[in-house]
Amino acid sequence: MSTIRNAIHILYYLFGPFKKMLGLYLLAVIALAGLEVFRVSLVYPIINYGLDVENQHRLLDTFFDLILPGSMHPFLASALLLLLTTAFIAVFYGVVAYSGAYVFAAVRDSLDRRIFARLIGNDYSYFAAKKQGDLLYIGQGAVTESGQAINQFMECVKNSLMALLYFLFIIYLSFWLAFALVILGIIYAYLIRQQLFTRVYRNSSALNTALMQKSVAYQEFISGIKTIFITGSHSFWAEKYDAAVSKLRQAYTFVNALGKLPSIINDFLMFSVIAIGALALYISTGGDFLSYIGLFGTFMLALYRLVPTASAAQSNLTYMVQYLPALELVH
């Protein structure tokens, strides 16, 4: 977990001057997450009224009895409310997306200016001690990757908040299914922490090293092109560049492959829980599950929204760890 902690620590430092702006964005994300959960909950009355299932006197039933107009058929009212909610979310999502883009642009602009000011403030000995390719990577490549880490951090916050509200809604729908999700989540998080993040960080460090070696090889080739033509040393530089590119290809392969693992595992867990939940519902009700179908359908949709959101947050964390070596360079 130290890799995640280090990444968050550096990102917290970068976001320091923009705490109020970030706070407003988080409030907007929480409101959006609440609207998303409300939209999912509207499936419950649509299923129940569509199948003409008797009111179960749950809190959710009471809530919809209060907000749905009595002058209209509840099934039709639920469908219209879902349509209106979806339209409102589409507009509000655009506002939240613009707010996030604005915060990202402000932090990225600050990072660009801060790094250049730091480079300009160094003595000549600093530049003399470093290769030109390394300096180019610090001022350009590392800043670009750090900007991507900033974007991934903001997406991680958004996805984590949405996943949290979806999970709280699932707890309300079924405590035992939520408990099963927690157990699976703890096992999954332990495996991810112990196996995935350390490998991602190690391979990302190798990737950054390979990128710098490729940059240095190319820069030295361009800088010494006149001497290379005079000495006829084209083959030496071709071999040197080919070796750097080969290392880069291997590093890219490992990093990208590791980044796909969370979504694969999350899909497996999601559909396994749905299947096990359906079997448990059938067995516990002796096949008479019609009165619970609205609840289970809503649970499936909430889970179907939760897992991709949690998977996205997991991917965001993975990319943050991947970009940690670049963050450490600009911190």
N, C-alpha and C positions, 0 to 999 in steps of 0.2 A: 504493500500500500504506500510505501515511501515515494514511489514514482508518481502516483496520483497526487499525493500530498505536496510534492515538490512542484508539480505542474500548477496545482491550484494556488500555491503560495506565490509563484511568479505572476500568475494571471491576476491575483488579488492586488499585487503591487502595480500592475499595468492599469487596472481599473480604478486605482485609488483616487485619481482626480475626478472621476465620473460616477461617484457613488450615488448621488441623487438621481442622476439620469438613469442609472441602472436600476435603482429602486422603483422608479415610475414604470419602467419596462416590466419589472417583475410583477407589479400590481396588475398591469394589463394582461400579463400571461396567466395569472391566477384567475382573473375574470374570464378569460377565454377558456381555461380548463373547466371552470364551473359550467359554462355554457355547453361545452362538449359533453360533459356528464349528463346535463339536463337533456340534451338531444338524444343520448343513448337511452335514458330512462323513458322517453316517449314511446319506445318500442313496447314497453310493458302494457300500457292501456290499449295499444293497437292490437296486440295479440289477444289479450283477454276479451276485449269487446268484439273483436272479429270472430272469436270462437264462442262467444256468449258464455264465458266462464263467470261463475258467481263471484261477487266481491268477497275477497278473503279477509277484509278488515285489517290489512296491513297499513302501516304508515303511508306507504306509497299509494295505496288505493285511496286513502283519505285525502291525500294531497291532490291527486288528480280529480277527485270528486269536487274539491273546492275550486280548482282553477278552470275546469272545463265548463263551458256554458250549458245550462240545463235546457235551453231552447233548441239545441242541436243534438243530433245523434252523437253519442260519445266517441264512436269509432271515427266518424267524419271529423269531429272536433279535434281529436288526437292527431289525425293525419294533417289537417290544416295547420295545427300548432307546430307540428314537426316541419312543415314546409316553411312557415314564417321564421322559426328558429334557425333553420338551415340558411335562409337568406340573410338573416341578421349576422350569423356567424361568419358568412362569407365576407361581408363588409367589414366586420370587426377584425377578422383575421388579417385583412389588408392593412388596417391601421396598426395592428401589433407587428406585422412584418416590416412595415416602414419604420416603426419605432426601433425595432431591433437593428435594422440596417443603419439607422442614424447613429445609434450608440456604437456599433461596430466601426463605422467610418470615423467617428471622433477618436476612438481608442487607437485605431490603426494610424491615423494622422499624427497623433501624439507620439506613437512609437517611432514612426519614420523620422520625425523631427528630433526626437531624443537620441536616437542612434547616431544620426549625422552630427549632432552637436557633440556627442561623446567622442566620435572619431576625430573631429576637428580639434578637440581640446587636447589630444595626445601630442607628445613630443615626437620629433622626427625619428628618434630611436625606435619608437613603437612600430612605425611603418617600415623602417629599415630591417627590423627583425622578422617581419612576416612576408610571405610570398604574396604576390599581387592577386593570385587566384583566391587565397584565403581571405584577403581583405574584401574582394568582390563578393565572396559568399556571405561574410558577416554583414556587409552593408546592404546586400540585395537578397540573396537566397535565404539567409536566416531570418531576415525581416519579413519576407513573403511567407515563409512557413510559420512564423510566429503570428502573423495576421490570420492564417488559416486556423491556428490554435485558438485565437480569440473568437473567431466565428464558431468553432466547434464548442467552445465553452458556453457561449450564449445559447446555442442549440441544445446543449446538454441540460442547461438550467430549465429551458422551456419544456423539453421532453420529460425531464424528471418531475417537474411540478404536475404535468398532465398525467403522468403515470401514477403519481401519488393519489390524485383525486379519483382516478379510475379504480385504484386499489381500494380506497376507502368505500367507494360505492359497492364494490364486490363484497367487502366485509359485511355491509348492510344486507346484501342479497343473500349471501350464504357464508356464515362464519366458518364452517368446516371446510368448504372449498377454498376459502381465503387462507385458512390455516395450512392446508395442503400446499398452496402456492408459496407460502412463506417458507415451509420446510424445503421445497424444491429450490426456492430462490437462495436460501442460505447455502445449500450444497453447491449450487451453481456459482454463487459469488465467491465461495472459497476456492473452487477450482479455477475460476477466472483470475482471482488474485494471485494464486500460487503458481499458475502455469502460464496464462496468456500474457499478462501485463509485463512480467519480467522478460519474456521472450520478445515481445513487441519493442520494449525499450532497448534491449540488446541489439536487435536487428535494425532498429531505427538509428542507433549510434553508428552501426556499420554502414548504413545507407548514407548518413551524413558524411562519414569519412570518405566513402566512395565518390560522392558528389564533389567534395573538395578536391580529391585526387584527379578527377576528370577535369574539373575547372582549371586546376594548376597545370595539368598536361597541355590543355588547349591553349591556355594563356602563354605558357612558355614557348609553345610552338609558334604562335603568332608573333610574339615578341622577338624571337630569334630566327624568323623566316629567312632573312638575308644570309645569315651564317649557315643555315641548314642547306640552302641552295649552293653555297660556295663549297661546303664540305660534302655534299651529297648524302646527308644522313637521314634521308626521308624514311628509310625502312626502320631505323631506330625509333623515330617518333611515332611511326605507325604502330609498331609493337607496343610502345608505352601507352599510347591512347587506347589500343585494343584491350590491353590488360585492365586499364581503368574502367572501360565500358563493361567488360565481362564481370568485374566485381560489382558494378552498379546493377547489372541485370539480375545477378543472384540476390542482391539485397532487396531489390524491388519485388522479386518473386516471393520471398519469405514474408516481407511486410504486408503485401497485399493479400496473400493467402491467409495469414493470421487474422487480418481484419475482417474476413468473411465468416469466421467461426461463430461469433456470437449470434448472428442472425439465423444460422443453421440450427444451432442448439435451441434458440428461442422458439422457432417454428415447431420443432419436435416437442418441446414442453407444452406449448399452447394446445396443439391438437390432441396430445395425449391426455391432458387434463379435461378437455371437452368430452373425449370418448369415455374416460373413466367416470366423469360426472353423469353422463347419460346412462351408463350401466348402473351406477349407484342409485339414480333416480328411479329407474325401472324396478330394481330389486326392492328398494325401500317402500315403494308404493304398491308393490304386487301387480304392476302393470297398469294401475289406475292413476296415471300421471297427468291427465288432462288439466286438472285444476292447478298444476304446477308448471304447465308448459310456458305460460307468459313469463314467469320468474326465471325459468331455465333459459328461455330464448334471450331475455335481457342479459342474463349472466354471460351467455356465449358472445353476445355482441360486445359487452363491456370487456370481456377477456380478449376478444379479437382486436379491440382498440388498445387495450393495455399492453399486450405483448409487443406489437410493432413499435409502440411508443417507448417502452422500456428497452427494446432492442436498439432503437435509434439512440437513446441515451447511452447505452453500452458502447455503441460504435463511436459516439462522440468522445467518450472517455478514452477509448482505444486510440483514436486519432490524437487526442491531447497528449497521451503518453508517447505516441509516435513523434510528435513535434517537440517533445521535451528537450532533446539535445539542442534544437535551434533556440528554444526559449532560454536555455541556460547561457547560450552565447550572447543574447541581447540583454539579459538581466543585469 
